[in-house]
Amino acid sequence: MKSQENYKELSVEELNERLDERVEELENLRMQQATHQITNPLRIRFVRRDIARIKTFIHQHNMINQES
């Protein structure tokens, strides 16, 4: 998976920045959905999964740092 490979190369700070961006995007998509202005409703699912993926990489990175 392309995005997964990209996330492996990022630092925790960069992952946190990406996470903030995705959370903001999800809020915007939910607002669009509430006002019936969303053009691609499946985008919500992709953004939610991307958020989970980023959180997983942050957690893995923190676990590796704790072991050292």
C-alpha positions in Angstrom: 0.0 0.0 0.0 1.5 3.3 -1.1 0.4 5.4 1.9 1.7 2.9 4.3 5.1 3.0 2.8 5.1 6.8 3.0 4.1 6.8 6.7 7.0 4.4 7.6 9.5 7.1 6.5 8.0 9.9 8.5 9.0 11.0 12.0 6.5 11.2 14.9 6.2 14.9 14.5 5.4 14.6 10.9 2.9 11.9 11.6 1.2 14.1 14.2 1.0 16.9 11.6 -0.6 14.5 9.1 -3.0 13.3 11.8 -4.1 16.8 12.6 -4.7 17.5 8.9 -6.8 14.3 8.5 -8.9 15.0 11.6 -9.6 18.5 10.3 -10.5 17.0 6.9 -12.9 14.6 8.6 -14.6 17.4 10.5 -15.1 19.3 7.2 -16.5 16.2 5.5 -18.9 15.5 8.3 -20.1 19.1 8.1 -20.6 18.8 4.4 -22.5 15.5 5.0 -24.8 17.2 7.6 -25.6 20.0 5.1 -26.0 17.5 2.2 -23.2 19.1 0.2 -20.8 16.2 0.2 -19.7 15.1 -3.3 -18.0 11.8 -2.4 -19.4 10.2 0.8 -16.9 7.4 0.6 -14.1 9.9 1.3 -15.2 9.8 5.0 -14.4 6.1 5.2 -11.0 6.6 3.6 -10.1 9.5 5.9 -11.2 7.5 9.0 -9.0 4.6 7.9 -6.1 6.9 7.2 -6.4 8.4 10.7 -6.4 4.9 12.2 -3.3 4.0 10.0 -1.4 7.1 11.2 -2.3 6.4 14.8 -1.0 2.9 14.4 2.3 4.1 13.1 2.7 6.6 15.9 2.0 3.9 18.4 4.5 1.5 16.8 7.1 4.3 16.7 6.6 5.0 20.4 6.8 1.3 21.3 10.1 1.0 19.5 11.5 4.1 21.3 10.4 2.7 24.7 12.3 -0.5 24.1 15.6 1.3 23.4 
